[in-house]
Amino acid sequence: MRLSDSKISHISNLLTDGLNKDKFLSSSKVDEARKEIKSAFIEFLKVDDEIDLVVRKKIASLANAPPEGSQEWSVLYKKYFREQEVRRGR
C-alpha cells in the first residue's frame, strides 16, 4: 500500500511526539528523529513497490495466469510477495 507524503509525515510526527512525551527522546533531537523515521518509512515502502513489480511480472508470466482480482491471483500474489520478502531478509 502506498502512503502519501503527508501520511508519512503525520505518522512520523505521531511517533516523535510520543517518544518525546515519554522521555525516550530529548527535545533537541525531535527534528532529527522525525527525518530519520520518515526516511525509514520511505525506504521500506520503496522495497514494497519493488517487490510488487517483481510479483506482478511473475504472475503475468505464468502459462495460465489468473486474472488480477481473482481469488487465485490474490493467493499467488500473497505467496510470491512473502517469498520475495524472505529473499530480501524481511
C-alpha positions as a Markdown table, in Angstrom:
| # | Residue | x | y | z |
|---|---|---|---|---|
| 1 | Met | 0.0 | 0.0 | 0.0 |
| 2 | Arg | 1.4 | 3.3 | -1.0 |
| 3 | Leu | 1.3 | 6.1 | 1.6 |
| 4 | Ser | 1.2 | 9.8 | 0.6 |
| 5 | Asp | 4.0 | 12.1 | 1.8 |
| 6 | Ser | 1.5 | 13.8 | 4.2 |
| 7 | Lys | 0.5 | 10.5 | 5.7 |
| 8 | Ile | 4.2 | 9.5 | 6.2 |
| 9 | Ser | 4.8 | 12.9 | 7.8 |
| 10 | His | 1.8 | 12.5 | 10.1 |
| 11 | Ile | 3.0 | 9.1 | 11.3 |
| 12 | Ser | 6.5 | 10.4 | 11.8 |
| 13 | Asn | 5.1 | 13.3 | 13.9 |
| 14 | Leu | 3.0 | 11.0 | 16.0 |
| 15 | Leu | 6.0 | 8.7 | 16.7 |
| 16 | Thr | 8.4 | 11.5 | 17.6 |
| 17 | Asp | 5.8 | 13.3 | 19.7 |
| 18 | Gly | 5.1 | 10.1 | 21.6 |
| 19 | Leu | 8.8 | 9.4 | 22.1 |
| 20 | Asn | 9.4 | 12.9 | 23.3 |
| 21 | Lys | 6.4 | 12.8 | 25.6 |
| 22 | Asp | 7.6 | 9.6 | 27.2 |
| 23 | Lys | 11.1 | 11.0 | 27.6 |
| 24 | Phe | 12.7 | 8.5 | 25.2 |
| 25 | Leu | 13.8 | 11.4 | 23.0 |
| 26 | Ser | 15.2 | 14.7 | 24.0 |
| 27 | Ser | 13.5 | 17.8 | 22.7 |
| 28 | Ser | 16.7 | 18.8 | 20.8 |
| 29 | Lys | 16.6 | 15.6 | 18.8 |
| 30 | Val | 12.9 | 15.6 | 17.7 |
| 31 | Asp | 13.5 | 17.1 | 14.2 |
| 32 | Glu | 16.4 | 14.8 | 13.5 |
| 33 | Ala | 14.4 | 11.7 | 14.7 |
| 34 | Arg | 11.4 | 12.8 | 12.6 |
| 35 | Lys | 13.6 | 13.0 | 9.5 |
| 36 | Glu | 15.1 | 9.5 | 10.2 |
| 37 | Ile | 11.7 | 8.0 | 10.8 |
| 38 | Lys | 10.3 | 9.5 | 7.6 |
| 39 | Ser | 13.3 | 8.3 | 5.7 |
| 40 | Ala | 12.9 | 4.7 | 7.1 |
| 41 | Phe | 9.2 | 4.7 | 6.0 |
| 42 | Ile | 10.1 | 5.8 | 2.5 |
| 43 | Glu | 12.8 | 3.2 | 2.2 |
| 44 | Phe | 10.5 | 0.5 | 3.5 |
| 45 | Leu | 7.7 | 1.4 | 1.1 |
| 46 | Lys | 10.2 | 1.6 | -1.8 |
| 47 | Val | 11.2 | -2.0 | -1.3 |
| 48 | Asp | 7.5 | -3.0 | -1.1 |
| 49 | Asp | 7.0 | -1.3 | -4.5 |
| 50 | Glu | 9.9 | -3.2 | -6.0 |
| 51 | Ile | 8.6 | -6.5 | -4.7 |
| 52 | Asp | 5.1 | -5.6 | -6.0 |
| 53 | Leu | 6.6 | -5.2 | -9.5 |
| 54 | Val | 8.5 | -8.5 | -9.4 |
| 55 | Val | 5.5 | -10.4 | -8.1 |
| 56 | Arg | 3.1 | -9.0 | -10.8 |
| 57 | Lys | 5.6 | -9.9 | -13.5 |
| 58 | Lys | 6.0 | -13.4 | -12.1 |
| 59 | Ile | 2.2 | -13.9 | -12.1 |
| 60 | Ala | 1.8 | -12.4 | -15.6 |
| 61 | Ser | 4.5 | -14.8 | -16.9 |
| 62 | Leu | 2.6 | -17.9 | -15.9 |
| 63 | Ala | 1.2 | -20.0 | -18.7 |
| 64 | Asn | -2.3 | -19.9 | -17.3 |
| 65 | Ala | -2.1 | -16.6 | -15.4 |
| 66 | Pro | -5.2 | -15.9 | -13.4 |
| 67 | Pro | -6.9 | -12.6 | -13.9 |
| 68 | Glu | -6.0 | -9.9 | -11.5 |
| 69 | Gly | -8.5 | -9.6 | -8.7 |
| 70 | Ser | -9.5 | -13.3 | -8.8 |
| 71 | Gln | -9.0 | -15.4 | -5.6 |
| 72 | Glu | -6.3 | -17.4 | -7.3 |
| 73 | Trp | -4.4 | -14.3 | -8.3 |
| 74 | Ser | -4.7 | -13.0 | -4.7 |
| 75 | Val | -3.4 | -16.3 | -3.3 |
| 76 | Leu | -0.4 | -16.3 | -5.7 |
| 77 | Tyr | 0.3 | -12.6 | -5.1 |
| 78 | Lys | 0.5 | -13.1 | -1.3 |
| 79 | Lys | 2.6 | -16.3 | -1.7 |
| 80 | Tyr | 5.1 | -14.7 | -4.1 |
| 81 | Phe | 5.2 | -11.5 | -2.2 |
| 82 | Arg | 6.1 | -13.3 | 1.0 |
| 83 | Glu | 8.8 | -15.3 | -0.9 |
| 84 | Gln | 10.3 | -12.1 | -2.1 |
| 85 | Glu | 10.2 | -10.6 | 1.4 |
| 86 | Val | 12.0 | -13.6 | 2.8 |
| 87 | Arg | 14.5 | -13.5 | 0.0 |
| 88 | Arg | 15.3 | -9.9 | 0.9 |
| 89 | Gly | 15.6 | -10.6 | 4.6 |
| 90 | Arg | 12.3 | -9.1 | 5.7 |
